[in-house]
Amino acid sequence: MPLAVPVPSGPPHRSARPPGRADVRGRAGAASAVSRLLVVSASMGSGHDAVARELARRLRAGGHEAVHRDVLELLPARVGAGLRGFYRATIRHVPALYGGIYAAFFRGGAGPRPGSAPLAALAGDRLRAEVASERADAVVAVFHLAAQLTGGLRARGRLAVPSAVVITDFAVHRQWLHRGNDLHLCLTPQIAREVRHRLGRPATACGPLLADRFRPHPAGEASWRRRLTTDDGRPPVLLSAGAWGAGSRLGATARLLAGAGYLPVVLCGRNERLRRLLSKVPGTLALSWVDDMPGLLAACAAVVDNAAGQTALEALAVGVPVVGYRPIPGHGAEGVHRMAALGLTEHAADPWQLVRSLGRHTSGGPGPGRRAVAAPTLVRGDVVSPLERLCA
């Protein structure tokens, strides 16, 4: 896939100690630099911001400073809000349209193809102003539009500090990739190798950026188990629709699960209309926004996922098996298939496969530590050290 962006010969000259950095003494007495990083994500759902917050937390725990910004707010007035509203409405109501947009703008292919670089360029001046104001030593993009923004500025010599990209998708589409960026941080070593091959630029695996509370048997598990216990002992299965409550035929899937002897627990996010509709499906528990996700996940026998996003990663970290089913078009479908290909999850192509997969995972019952098939886990890698080297 050709990328019509020149590869910079190297980062712009930087002084030994850029403005905004200070020396601190480590335990051995040697001087080490405290870096200040500008983390740029996007309020598209909740996943990218969650990754950005966890990245900032780890940077601060490592003795550095981190500032979080929303790339949509760096765009001219109302452009960012309009983009978010259009995406949310399309995903919820016209998913086939989003599939067409994804095919045109995000997938690779022969010949010139449209991209988001012109849109990203609208935020260039404001990002550079933020870098100067915050005296940042590096910029970290945690959304593909931000990656196009930082990469374009670096390639044109208009961003004097290095830029890194945290790729949150399993299926890496071309909007994540820009040769102007200095470093790419990926979910798995396989994805890092793919990025290095496609760009010829540094890429390393850092694993998923999840809060420490996503671990086996979290504090809220017992409370959720009591809440989800039914008189007839139906194992609870979580049906995830993301922060915006988007998915294909969620009601039909809930009825399928209930008919197969499960308690469908549907996460409707902030889509109150969806919650009201699914509350009418017999034998279904429809939930709005949930703060204690670790406890809820741990109390469920399995997760049915349609996006290969944060919820799937959180479930694996807690130790709950994930089955991809009826994924949303575009990045959701490609991500679900990629996670299954990597052996992290399963993909059910039809209702019969879904019921069969869930049967394997729940045959041991819903009790703690009684999962018939252990869910694969992703390694929690080091994200701070590569960024420290980038800022050095």
C-alpha positions in Angstrom: 0.0 0.0 0.0 1.8 3.2 -1.1 1.8 6.1 1.2 2.5 9.4 -0.6 4.3 10.9 2.3 8.1 11.5 2.3 10.1 9.8 5.0 11.9 12.4 7.0 15.6 12.0 7.2 15.6 12.3 10.9 14.0 14.3 13.8 14.7 18.0 13.9 17.7 19.1 15.9 16.9 19.3 19.6 19.0 20.7 22.4 20.3 18.3 25.0 17.6 19.4 27.4 14.5 20.8 25.7 12.4 23.5 27.4 10.0 21.9 29.9 12.3 19.2 31.1 14.0 19.0 34.4 16.7 16.8 35.9 15.8 14.5 38.8 18.0 12.1 40.8 17.3 8.4 40.6 18.0 6.0 43.5 21.6 5.5 42.2 22.2 9.3 42.2 22.4 9.6 38.4 20.5 12.5 36.7 17.5 11.5 34.6 15.2 13.7 32.7 11.5 14.2 33.4 9.7 14.4 30.2 6.4 16.1 29.5 4.2 14.4 26.9 1.1 15.6 25.1 -1.3 12.8 24.7 -3.9 13.4 21.9 -6.9 11.1 21.7 -10.6 11.5 20.6 -13.9 11.4 22.3 -15.3 8.8 19.8 -17.1 6.5 22.2 -15.0 5.9 25.3 -12.2 3.5 24.2 -9.6 6.0 22.9 -9.9 8.3 25.9 -9.7 5.3 28.3 -6.4 4.3 26.6 -5.1 7.9 26.8 -6.0 8.1 30.5 -4.2 4.9 31.3 -1.1 6.0 29.3 -1.0 9.3 31.2 -1.3 7.4 34.5 1.6 5.1 33.6 3.7 8.0 32.5 3.1 9.9 35.7 3.8 6.7 37.7 7.2 6.6 35.8 8.0 10.1 37.0 7.0 12.0 33.9 4.3 14.6 33.2 1.4 14.0 30.8 -1.3 16.3 29.4 -4.4 14.9 27.7 -6.1 16.7 24.7 -9.0 15.8 22.4 -8.1 16.1 18.7 -11.8 16.9 18.0 -11.4 20.0 20.1 -8.4 21.1 18.1 -10.4 21.3 14.9 -12.2 24.5 14.0 -15.5 25.4 15.8 -18.2 22.7 15.5 -16.2 20.5 13.0 -15.2 18.1 15.7 -18.6 17.9 17.3 -20.1 17.4 13.8 -17.7 14.6 13.0 -18.5 12.8 16.3 -22.3 13.2 15.8 -22.1 11.9 12.2 -20.1 8.9 13.2 -22.3 8.1 16.2 -25.5 8.4 14.1 -24.1 6.3 11.2 -22.8 3.5 13.5 -26.2 3.3 15.3 -28.6 3.8 12.4 -26.9 3.3 9.0 -24.0 0.9 9.6 -23.9 -0.1 6.0 -23.0 3.5 5.1 -20.1 3.4 7.6 -19.0 0.2 6.0 -18.8 2.0 2.7 -16.9 5.0 4.2 -14.5 2.6 5.8 -13.9 0.7 2.5 -13.1 4.0 0.7 -11.1 5.9 3.4 -9.5 3.3 5.6 -8.8 0.1 3.6 -5.7 0.0 1.3 -5.9 -0.5 -2.4 -4.3 0.3 -5.7 -4.1 3.9 -7.0 -4.8 7.1 -5.2 -7.4 6.8 -2.3 -9.0 9.4 -0.1 -7.8 10.0 3.4 -8.2 12.1 6.5 -5.0 14.1 6.1 -6.8 17.3 4.8 -9.1 17.1 7.8 -6.2 16.6 10.2 -4.4 19.6 8.7 -7.1 21.8 10.0 -5.9 21.1 13.6 -2.2 21.7 12.8 -1.9 25.3 14.1 -3.7 24.5 17.4 -1.7 21.4 18.0 1.6 23.3 17.5 0.3 26.0 19.9 -0.5 23.3 22.5 2.9 21.8 22.2 4.5 25.3 22.7 2.2 26.2 25.5 2.7 22.9 27.4 6.4 22.8 26.6 5.9 19.2 25.5 8.9 17.0 24.7 6.8 14.6 22.5 3.3 14.1 21.2 1.5 10.7 21.5 -1.5 10.1 19.2 -4.1 7.7 20.4 -6.5 8.1 17.5 -6.0 7.7 13.8 -6.9 11.3 13.0 -4.3 12.5 15.5 -1.8 10.1 13.9 -2.4 11.8 10.5 -2.1 15.2 12.2 1.3 14.5 13.9 2.7 12.5 11.0 1.9 15.3 8.5 3.4 18.0 10.7 6.6 16.0 11.3 7.0 15.2 7.6 6.7 18.9 6.7 9.1 19.9 9.4 6.4 21.8 11.3 6.6 19.8 14.5 9.9 20.1 16.3 9.3 17.3 18.9 9.0 13.6 18.1 5.6 11.9 17.7 4.5 8.4 18.6 1.3 6.6 17.8 -0.5 4.2 20.1 -2.5 1.9 17.7 -5.6 0.7 19.5 -7.0 -1.5 16.7 -6.1 -5.1 15.9 -6.8 -4.6 12.2 -4.5 -1.7 11.4 -6.1 0.4 8.7 -4.1 2.9 6.6 -5.3 6.0 8.6 -3.2 4.8 11.5 -0.1 4.8 9.4 2.0 7.9 8.5 5.7 7.7 7.8 6.2 11.1 9.4 5.6 9.6 12.9 8.7 8.5 14.8 7.4 5.5 16.7 4.3 3.1 16.7 3.2 1.3 19.8 1.1 -1.8 19.0 -1.1 -4.3 20.8 0.9 -7.4 19.8 4.3 -8.3 18.3 2.6 -9.5 15.1 1.0 -6.1 14.6 4.3 -4.4 15.3 6.0 -6.5 12.6 3.2 -5.6 10.2 3.6 -1.9 10.8 7.4 -2.0 10.5 6.9 -3.9 7.1 4.4 -1.4 5.8 6.1 1.8 6.9 9.7 1.0 7.3 9.5 2.9 10.6 10.1 1.8 14.3 7.2 -0.1 15.9 7.1 -2.1 19.1 4.5 -4.1 21.1 3.3 -2.6 24.4 0.2 -4.7 24.9 -3.2 -3.3 25.8 -3.3 -0.2 28.0 -5.8 -1.3 30.6 -6.2 -0.1 34.2 -4.8 -2.4 36.9 -8.3 -3.1 38.2 -8.9 -5.3 35.1 -7.5 -8.5 36.6 -8.9 -11.9 37.6 -11.4 -11.8 40.5 -11.7 -8.0 41.0 -13.3 -6.5 44.1 -16.8 -6.1 42.6 -17.2 -9.6 41.3 -19.1 -11.1 44.3 -21.6 -8.3 44.3 -22.3 -8.7 40.6 -22.6 -12.5 40.9 -25.3 -12.0 43.5 -27.1 -9.6 41.2 -26.9 -11.9 38.2 -27.9 -15.1 39.9 -31.2 -16.5 38.6 -33.6 -19.0 40.2 -33.0 -21.4 37.4 -29.2 -21.0 37.4 -28.9 -19.5 33.9 -25.2 -18.5 33.2 -24.9 -14.8 32.6 -23.5 -13.8 29.2 -22.5 -10.2 28.5 -23.6 -8.8 25.2 -21.5 -5.6 24.5 -22.7 -2.7 22.4 -20.0 -0.2 23.3 -20.3 3.2 24.8 -22.8 4.4 22.2 -25.0 1.3 22.2 -24.5 0.2 18.6 -24.9 -3.2 17.0 -26.7 -5.4 14.5 -29.9 -7.2 15.6 -29.0 -7.0 19.3 -32.6 -8.0 20.3 -32.4 -11.1 18.1 -29.1 -12.1 19.8 -30.6 -11.5 23.2 -33.6 -13.7 22.4 -31.2 -16.4 21.0 -29.2 -16.4 24.2 -32.2 -16.5 26.4 -33.7 -19.4 24.4 -30.4 -21.3 24.7 -30.6 -21.1 28.5 -28.4 -18.1 29.2 -29.1 -14.8 31.0 -28.3 -12.1 28.3 -26.8 -9.1 30.0 -26.7 -6.3 27.4 -24.5 -3.3 27.9 -26.3 -0.5 26.2 -23.8 2.2 27.1 -25.3 5.7 26.9 -28.1 4.6 24.4 -31.2 4.9 26.7 -33.5 4.1 23.8 -31.7 0.8 23.2 -31.9 0.0 26.9 -35.6 0.5 27.0 -36.1 -1.6 23.8 -34.0 -4.5 25.1 -35.6 -4.4 28.5 -38.7 -5.7 26.8 -37.0 -8.9 25.6 -38.1 -11.7 27.9 -35.3 -13.0 30.2 -32.9 -10.1 29.4 -31.2 -7.7 31.7 -30.4 -4.5 29.8 -28.0 -2.1 31.5 -27.1 1.5 30.8 -23.6 2.9 31.6 -21.7 0.7 34.1 -18.8 2.0 36.1 -17.7 -1.3 37.7 -16.8 -3.1 34.5 -14.2 -5.4 36.0 -16.7 -6.8 38.5 -19.4 -7.2 35.9 -17.1 -8.9 33.4 -15.8 -11.3 36.1 -19.3 -12.3 37.1 -20.2 -13.3 33.5 -19.4 -16.7 31.9 -18.5 -15.2 28.6 -18.7 -12.0 26.5 -20.3 -11.7 23.1 -18.4 -8.8 21.3 -19.1 -6.9 18.1 -16.2 -4.4 17.9 -12.8 -5.9 19.1 -12.4 -2.8 21.2 -11.7 -2.1 24.9 -14.4 -4.3 26.3 -13.0 -7.4 24.6 -9.5 -6.6 25.9 -10.9 -5.9 29.4 -12.7 -9.3 29.4 -9.5 -11.1 28.4 -7.6 -9.3 31.2 -10.2 -10.4 33.7 -10.1 -14.0 32.4 -13.4 -14.1 30.6 -13.6 -15.8 27.1 -14.8 -13.6 24.2 -16.8 -14.7 21.2 -17.1 -12.2 18.3 -20.6 -12.2 16.7 -22.3 -9.9 14.2 -19.6 -7.3 14.3 -20.2 -3.7 13.3 -19.0 -3.0 9.8 -15.5 -1.6 9.1 -13.0 -1.7 11.9 -15.3 -3.8 14.0 -15.6 -6.7 11.5 -11.9 -6.6 10.6 -10.8 -6.4 14.3 -13.1 -9.3 15.3 -11.6 -11.5 12.6 -8.1 -10.5 13.4 -8.5 -11.3 17.2 -9.8 -14.7 16.3 -6.9 -15.3 13.8 -4.5 -14.5 16.6 -6.1 -17.1 18.8 -7.3 -14.5 21.4 -11.0 -14.9 20.8 -13.4 -17.0 18.7 -15.6 -15.8 15.9 -19.1 -17.2 15.4 -20.3 -16.8 11.9 -24.0 -17.8 12.6 -26.3 -18.4 15.6 -25.5 -22.1 15.7 -21.7 -21.4 16.0 -22.4 -18.8 18.7 -24.4 -21.2 20.9 -21.8 -24.0 20.3 -18.9 -21.7 21.3 -20.8 -20.5 24.4 -21.6 -24.0 25.4 -17.9 -24.9 25.4 -17.0 -21.9 27.6 -19.8 -22.3 30.1 -20.0 -26.0 30.5 -18.2 -25.8 33.9 -20.8 -23.5 35.3 -20.6 -19.8 36.3 -18.8 -20.2 39.6 -15.4 -18.5 40.3 -12.5 -20.2 38.7 -14.7 -22.8 36.9 -14.3 -21.8 33.3 -14.1 -24.8 31.0 -11.7 -23.1 28.6 -9.1 -20.6 29.9 -9.3 -17.3 28.0 -5.9 -16.3 26.5 -4.4 -13.2 27.9 -2.4 -10.4 26.3 1.0 -9.5 27.8 1.0 -6.2 29.7 4.1 -4.6 28.0 6.2 -1.6 28.8 4.9 1.6 27.1 7.0 4.1 29.2 10.5 3.0 28.2 10.0 3.4 24.5 8.6 6.9 25.0 11.5 7.8 27.3 13.9 6.8 24.6 11.9 8.8 22.1 12.2 11.9 24.3 15.9 11.4 25.1 
